[in-house]
Amino acid sequence: MASGTESDETADTPPLTNTIYKDPDDGRQRFLLELEFVQCLANPTYIHYLAQNRYFEDEAFIGYLKYLQYWQRPEYTKFIMYPHCLFFLEQLQNANFRNAMAHPANKELAHRQQFYFWKNYRNNRLKHILPRPLPEPVAAPPTPAPPQQPVPPVPATTVSVTANAPAPSPMQYAVPPGSALAKNEARNSGVDRRKRKKEG
């Protein structure tokens, strides 16, 4: 009977050569892990870490970065929260960029450029998105006024006198009187007077 049970067991189990691996969760865990890794690439400090620890010298890791380019397809980009990661994923396909990110100065440069992009992106986009105000309607042309006598030319001495008059500074209108800034300016000017007295 022992031989009969053995033949029953082998008949029920398929041969190992024909088995195909199937994820127990239909690839959900793999999808989430790859999504998390791709989004980490939005951080230049993380890319610098990978370069410093020589991940970019491993051919298998370079192959993995090439494989991850499927995240640039529209059906996958909708899951990405940090779109800069796609830019850096594309840049990491270049060996020069991978080598450059090993240097701290390049990491800082990438960080600064990313910051300036975030800082100015909204304002730059709003210039192109917001509707411009409609032009004012043109009113009917006014009736022609009766001809007036020509105005005599102004003598040159009057013009030169007014041109030499000091123009009011626009700064005096920027700081309201009694504000904290005006008080600090008054204090600073007092400090300058004391220094001049001591020097003299």
Phi, psi and chi 1 to 4 in degrees:
 res  aa     phi    psi   chi1   chi2   chi3   chi4
   1 MET       -  -28.3  -76.8 -158.4  147.1      -
   2 ALA   -61.4  -37.8      -      -      -      -
   3 SER   -69.9  -31.0   61.9      -      -      -
   4 GLY   -69.1  -37.6      -      -      -      -
   5 THR   -71.0  -33.4   56.3      -      -      -
   6 GLU   -66.0  -41.4  -72.3  176.0   15.8      -
   7 SER   -68.7  -32.5   62.2      -      -      -
   8 ASP   -66.5  -39.9  -69.5  -20.1      -      -
   9 GLU   -66.1  -42.8  -72.2  175.7   14.5      -
  10 THR   -70.6  -27.9   54.9      -      -      -
  11 ALA   -71.9  -31.1      -      -      -      -
  12 ASP   -81.5  -30.1  -67.4  -20.7      -      -
  13 THR   -94.5  131.9   58.6      -      -      -
  14 PRO   -73.2  156.0   23.0  -28.3      -      -
  15 PRO   -64.4  149.9    3.1   -4.0      -      -
  16 LEU   -66.9  -26.6  -65.6  176.4      -      -
  17 THR   -69.8  -25.2   56.1      -      -      -
  18 ASN   -94.9   -2.7  -67.7  -19.5      -      -
  19 THR   -79.3  139.2   58.8      -      -      -
  20 ILE  -115.6  134.1  -62.0  172.6      -      -
  21 TYR   -69.3  133.8  175.3   76.4      -      -
  22 LYS  -128.5  129.0 -178.1  159.0  173.8   57.2
  23 ASP   -63.0  137.9  -74.9  -27.2      -      -
  24 PRO   -66.3  -25.4   17.3  -24.6      -      -
  25 ASP  -111.1   24.6   59.0   -5.5      -      -
  26 ASP    58.0   33.7  -67.5  -32.3      -      -
  27 GLY    83.8    6.6      -      -      -      -
  28 ARG   -63.0  -44.5 -179.8  174.7  168.0   76.4
  29 GLN   -63.4  -43.3 -174.3   68.6   26.7      -
  30 ARG   -63.8  -42.6  178.9  178.0  175.9  176.8
  31 PHE   -58.0  -47.2  174.9   81.4      -      -
  32 LEU   -65.8  -39.7  -67.3  174.2      -      -
  33 LEU   -66.0  -42.7  -73.2  173.1      -      -
  34 GLU   -68.8  -37.4  -70.6  178.1   -2.6      -
  35 LEU   -61.6  -44.4  174.6   62.6      -      -
  36 GLU   -63.4  -43.8 -177.9  178.5   -1.8      -
  37 PHE   -64.8  -44.8  176.3   74.7      -      -
  38 VAL   -60.7  -40.9  166.5      -      -      -
  39 GLN   -70.7  -25.9  -68.8 -166.5  104.9      -
  40 CYS   -64.1  -23.8  -74.7      -      -      -
  41 LEU   -70.2   -8.3  -63.8  177.7      -      -
  42 ALA   -72.9  -11.8      -      -      -      -
  43 ASN  -100.4  111.7 -174.5  -13.0      -      -
  44 PRO   -60.0  -28.7  -23.8   33.1      -      -
  45 THR   -66.7  -37.9  -56.8      -      -      -
  46 TYR   -67.2  -40.1 -178.1   63.2      -      -
  47 ILE   -63.5  -39.4  -64.4  172.5      -      -
  48 HIS   -62.2  -41.5  175.0   69.7      -      -
  49 TYR   -59.8  -45.6  167.6   81.6      -      -
  50 LEU   -61.8  -40.0  -67.2  173.6      -      -
  51 ALA   -68.8  -41.4      -      -      -      -
  52 GLN   -64.6  -34.1  -74.1  -73.5  -46.0      -
  53 ASN   -92.8   14.9  -69.7  -61.7      -      -
  54 ARG    61.2   31.2  -61.4 -176.8  176.6 -178.7
  55 TYR   -67.8  -31.0  -78.8   89.6      -      -
  56 PHE   -76.4   -4.2  -62.9  143.2      -      -
  57 GLU   -91.0   -9.8  -64.7  174.0    8.6      -
  58 ASP   -88.6  120.4 -177.0    8.9      -      -
  59 GLU   -63.5  -33.6  -71.0  -59.7  -40.8      -
  60 ALA   -65.3  -37.5      -      -      -      -
  61 PHE   -69.6  -38.7 -168.9   77.5      -      -
  62 ILE   -63.2  -40.1  -58.4  -57.5      -      -
  63 GLY   -63.4  -37.1      -      -      -      -
  64 TYR   -65.3  -39.4 -176.8   61.8      -      -
  65 LEU   -63.9  -37.2  -69.3  173.5      -      -
  66 LYS   -67.2  -40.1  -72.7  179.6 -177.3  172.5
  67 TYR   -61.7  -36.8  158.3   75.3      -      -
  68 LEU   -71.2   -4.8  -70.8  174.5      -      -
  69 GLN   -66.0  -10.9  -74.0 -173.1  -57.8      -
  70 TYR   -64.8  -16.5   75.1   86.8      -      -
  71 TRP   -68.0  -12.4  -76.4   97.5      -      -
  72 GLN   -82.8   -7.2  -64.5  174.6  -21.0      -
  73 ARG   -76.7  146.7  -64.7 -162.3  -48.2 -118.4
  74 PRO   -57.1  -34.0  -21.5   29.2      -      -
  75 GLU   -70.4  -15.0   60.7  -93.7   23.0      -
  76 TYR  -105.6  -29.5  -67.5  101.3      -      -
  77 THR   -62.6  -23.9   56.0      -      -      -
  78 LYS   -66.3  -15.4   63.1 -176.4  176.6 -175.8
  79 PHE   -91.2   -9.7  -63.3  104.7      -      -
  80 ILE   -86.5  129.2  -68.8 -177.7      -      -
  81 MET   -94.4  -24.5  -65.9  176.1   59.3      -
  82 TYR  -117.9   89.2  -52.9  106.4      -      -
  83 PRO   -65.0  -16.4   17.5  -25.3      -      -
  84 HIS   -62.5  -24.4  -82.2 -163.3      -      -
  85 CYS   -61.6  -32.8   68.7      -      -      -
  86 LEU   -69.6  -36.2  -64.2  176.5      -      -
  87 PHE   -63.7  -47.6  171.5   76.7      -      -
  88 PHE   -68.8  -33.2  -75.8  117.4      -      -
  89 LEU   -61.6  -41.1  178.8   62.5      -      -
  90 GLU   -65.9  -41.9 -175.5   66.4   32.7      -
  91 GLN   -66.1  -32.7  -65.8  -60.4  -46.4      -
  92 LEU   -69.9   -9.8  -75.3  169.8      -      -
  93 GLN   -73.3  -15.4  -55.1  -54.3  -44.6      -
  94 ASN   -96.2  126.1 -175.5  -17.4      -      -
  95 ALA   -64.3  -33.9      -      -      -      -
  96 ASN   -63.6  -41.7  -68.5  -27.4      -      -
  97 PHE   -65.6  -41.7 -179.7   77.9      -      -
  98 ARG   -60.6  -42.2  -68.3 -168.5  -59.1  -96.5
  99 ASN   -69.2  -38.5  -67.1  -25.7      -      -
 100 ALA   -66.6  -33.7      -      -      -      -
 101 MET   -71.6   -4.7  -74.0  -54.5  -72.4      -
 102 ALA   -75.8  -18.1      -      -      -      -
 103 HIS   -91.8  132.3  -59.3  -72.3      -      -
 104 PRO   -60.1  -33.1  -21.2   29.5      -      -
 105 ALA   -64.2  -37.6      -      -      -      -
 106 ASN   -70.5  -35.5  -66.6  -29.4      -      -
 107 LYS   -61.8  -45.0  172.7 -163.1   68.3  152.0
 108 GLU   -65.3  -38.7  -69.1  -59.7  -37.6      -
 109 LEU   -62.0  -44.9  175.6   65.2      -      -
 110 ALA   -63.0  -39.9      -      -      -      -
 111 HIS   -62.2  -45.8 -114.5  -61.9      -      -
 112 ARG   -63.1  -44.7  -86.3 -164.5  -50.0  -86.6
 113 GLN   -63.4  -38.0  -66.7  -56.8  -43.6      -
 114 GLN   -65.1  -40.9 -168.7  176.4   45.6      -
 115 PHE   -62.5  -46.8  167.9   74.6      -      -
 116 TYR   -64.1  -34.2  -68.1  133.7      -      -
 117 PHE   -62.7  -48.0  178.3   83.2      -      -
 118 TRP   -63.4  -39.0  -73.1  -25.8      -      -
 119 LYS   -65.2  -41.0  178.5 -178.5  174.3 -170.8
 120 ASN  -103.5   -9.4  -60.9  -44.2      -      -
 121 TYR   -60.5  -46.8  178.2   76.0      -      -
 122 ARG   -61.8  -47.9 -179.1  176.5  179.3  -89.3
 123 ASN   -64.3  -40.2  -68.5  -24.0      -      -
 124 ASN   -65.2  -39.3  -69.2  -18.8      -      -
 125 ARG   -69.8  -36.8  -68.8  -67.2  -62.8  155.7
 126 LEU   -64.4  -29.0  -72.5  177.5      -      -
 127 LYS   -61.7  -32.8  -71.3  177.1 -170.9  174.6
 128 HIS   -95.1  -20.0  -58.4  -69.5      -      -
 129 ILE   -93.7  -44.9  -67.5  173.8      -      -
 130 LEU   -65.3  138.5  -70.7  178.6      -      -
 131 PRO   -69.2  143.7   23.7  -30.1      -      -
 132 ARG   -83.6  148.1  -64.1 -161.9  170.7  120.0
 133 PRO   -64.2  146.7   20.2  -28.0      -      -
 134 LEU   -68.9  147.8  -63.7  173.6      -      -
 135 PRO   -67.7  150.1   18.4  -25.7      -      -
 136 GLU   -65.1  141.6  -65.5  -66.3  -37.3      -
 137 PRO   -66.5  141.7   18.2  -25.3      -      -
 138 VAL   -81.6  125.0  178.7      -      -      -
 139 ALA   -78.1  163.3      -      -      -      -
 140 ALA   -62.6  142.2      -      -      -      -
 141 PRO   -62.0  138.7   16.5  -22.9      -      -
 142 PRO   -68.2  156.7   23.5  -29.2      -      -
 143 THR   -67.7  141.9   56.7      -      -      -
 144 PRO   -62.2  136.1   10.1  -13.9      -      -
 145 ALA   -80.8  155.9      -      -      -      -
 146 PRO   -63.4  146.5   16.4  -23.5      -      -
 147 PRO   -60.7  137.3   10.5  -14.2      -      -
 148 GLN  -106.2  161.7  -64.3  178.9   -8.4      -
 149 GLN   -74.0  143.2  -65.7 -178.0   -4.4      -
 150 PRO   -63.3  145.6   16.5  -22.2      -      -
 151 VAL   -81.4  133.1  178.6      -      -      -
 152 PRO   -66.8  148.1   19.5  -26.6      -      -
 153 PRO   -65.7  147.9   18.0  -24.7      -      -
 154 VAL   -81.1  135.5  179.3      -      -      -
 155 PRO   -63.1  150.2   -3.2    3.8      -      -
 156 ALA   -64.7  -31.1      -      -      -      -
 157 THR   -65.8  -34.8   56.2      -      -      -
 158 THR   -67.0  -40.3  -50.5      -      -      -
 159 VAL   -65.9  -44.0  172.0      -      -      -
 160 SER   -66.9  -33.3   64.7      -      -      -
 161 VAL   -67.6  -43.6  171.1      -      -      -
 162 THR   -72.5  -28.4   56.8      -      -      -
 163 ALA   -70.9  -30.0      -      -      -      -
 164 ASN   -82.5  -10.9  -69.0  -23.4      -      -
 165 ALA   -68.9  136.2      -      -      -      -
 166 PRO   -67.3  135.2   23.2  -30.6      -      -
 167 ALA   -81.5  143.3      -      -      -      -
 168 PRO   -64.9  141.8   20.5  -28.9      -      -
 169 SER   -72.3  137.7  168.6      -      -      -
 170 PRO   -69.7  -18.7   20.6  -27.5      -      -
 171 MET   -68.4  -28.0  -68.5  -56.6  -66.9      -
 172 GLN   -67.4  -21.1   68.2 -172.2   14.7      -
 173 TYR   -91.0  -17.2  -58.6  111.4      -      -
 174 ALA   -76.4  -32.5      -      -      -      -
 175 VAL  -105.6  114.0  179.2      -      -      -
 176 PRO   -68.0  143.4   16.4  -21.2      -      -
 177 PRO   -64.1  141.8   17.1  -24.2      -      -
 178 GLY    88.1   -1.1      -      -      -      -
 179 SER   -78.6  167.0   70.1      -      -      -
 180 ALA   -63.2  -35.2      -      -      -      -
 181 LEU   -66.5  -40.3 -175.0   59.1      -      -
 182 ALA   -64.7  -37.8      -      -      -      -
 183 LYS   -65.7  -41.2  -68.8  176.1 -173.4  174.8
 184 ASN   -64.3  -38.5  -73.8  -22.4      -      -
 185 GLU   -62.8  -39.8  -71.3  -62.9  -37.6      -
 186 ALA   -64.8  -40.4      -      -      -      -
 187 ARG   -65.4  -43.7  -72.0 -173.4 -163.8  134.6
 188 ASN   -64.1  -36.7  -69.5  -20.1      -      -
 189 SER   -68.0  -32.1   63.7      -      -      -
 190 GLY   -66.9  -37.9      -      -      -      -
 191 VAL   -63.9  -39.7  170.6      -      -      -
 192 ASP   -64.2  -38.8  -68.3  -19.0      -      -
 193 ARG   -64.6  -40.6  -88.1 -171.7 -103.8  123.1
 194 ARG   -64.3  -39.9  -79.6 -175.2 -108.6  135.2
 195 LYS   -63.9  -39.4  -74.7 -178.1 -178.0  176.4
 196 ARG   -66.3  -37.6  -78.8 -170.7 -129.7  124.8
 197 LYS   -65.4  -40.5  -73.0 -179.2 -176.4  177.1
 198 LYS   -68.5  -36.6  -70.5  179.7 -177.4  177.8
 199 GLU   -69.4  -33.6  -69.6  172.6    4.4      -
 200 GLY   -80.2      -      -      -      -      -
